[in-house]
Amino acid sequence: MSSSTESLYLRDLGGLLKEMALRAKKEALSASEADRGFALGRLMAMHEVISLMQQQADAFGLDVKDIGLEEISPEQDLV
């Protein structure tokens, strides 16, 4: 992917979302009983977002590295 504003935006956004998703997983694992439902819901949402972005990248012929979502697998890292 070129270094256009759009590609830089996608790479930065993907990296930020990856960080958020991994933090959501940590928070879900350490949440109290009272907060567990919210934390798990947030984790499920992040799972869907990361998964959708990776599927769309594939559909558009983009490498997940180009959108900052390499080294994360929703099915392994976000369940």
C-alpha positions as CSV (number, residue, x, y, z in Angstrom):
1,M,0.0,0.0,0.0
2,S,1.2,3.5,-0.7
3,S,1.9,6.1,1.9
4,S,-1.2,8.2,1.1
5,T,-3.1,9.8,3.9
6,E,-5.7,7.1,3.6
7,S,-3.3,4.3,4.0
8,L,-1.6,6.0,7.0
9,Y,-5.0,6.5,8.5
10,L,-5.9,2.8,8.1
11,R,-2.6,1.6,9.5
12,D,-2.9,3.9,12.5
13,L,-6.5,3.1,13.1
14,G,-5.9,-0.7,12.9
15,G,-3.0,-0.5,15.3
16,L,-5.1,1.5,17.8
17,L,-8.0,-0.9,17.5
18,K,-5.7,-3.8,18.0
19,E,-4.4,-2.2,21.2
20,M,-7.9,-1.6,22.4
21,A,-9.0,-5.2,21.7
22,L,-6.1,-6.7,23.6
23,R,-6.7,-4.3,26.5
24,A,-10.4,-5.3,26.4
25,K,-9.3,-9.0,26.7
26,K,-7.2,-8.2,29.8
27,E,-10.0,-6.2,31.4
28,A,-12.5,-9.0,30.7
29,L,-10.3,-11.5,32.4
30,S,-9.7,-9.4,35.5
31,A,-13.2,-7.9,35.8
32,S,-15.2,-8.2,39.0
33,E,-18.5,-10.0,39.0
34,A,-20.4,-6.7,38.8
35,D,-18.4,-5.5,35.8
36,R,-17.9,-8.8,33.9
37,G,-21.0,-8.5,31.7
38,F,-19.9,-5.1,30.4
39,A,-16.3,-6.2,30.0
40,L,-17.3,-9.3,28.0
41,G,-19.6,-7.2,25.8
42,R,-16.8,-4.8,25.0
43,L,-14.5,-7.7,24.2
44,M,-17.2,-9.2,21.9
45,A,-17.5,-5.9,20.1
46,M,-13.8,-5.6,19.6
47,H,-13.7,-9.2,18.3
48,E,-16.3,-8.3,15.7
49,V,-14.5,-5.1,14.7
50,I,-11.1,-6.7,14.2
51,S,-12.6,-9.6,12.4
52,L,-14.6,-7.4,10.1
53,M,-11.6,-5.2,9.3
54,Q,-9.5,-8.3,8.5
55,Q,-12.2,-9.7,6.3
56,Q,-12.7,-6.5,4.4
57,A,-8.9,-6.1,3.9
58,D,-8.9,-9.6,2.4
59,A,-11.9,-8.7,0.2
60,F,-10.1,-5.6,-1.1
61,G,-6.8,-7.3,-1.6
62,L,-5.0,-5.6,1.3
63,D,-2.5,-7.3,3.5
64,V,-3.4,-7.1,7.2
65,K,0.0,-5.5,7.8
66,D,-1.2,-2.6,5.6
67,I,-4.0,-1.9,8.1
68,G,-2.0,-2.5,11.3
69,L,-3.8,-5.8,12.2
70,E,-1.0,-8.3,11.8
71,E,-0.2,-10.5,14.7
72,I,-3.8,-10.7,16.0
73,S,-6.3,-13.4,15.5
74,P,-9.8,-12.7,16.8
75,E,-10.6,-16.4,17.1
76,Q,-7.4,-17.0,19.2
77,D,-6.6,-13.7,20.9
78,L,-10.1,-12.3,21.6
79,V,-12.1,-15.2,23.0
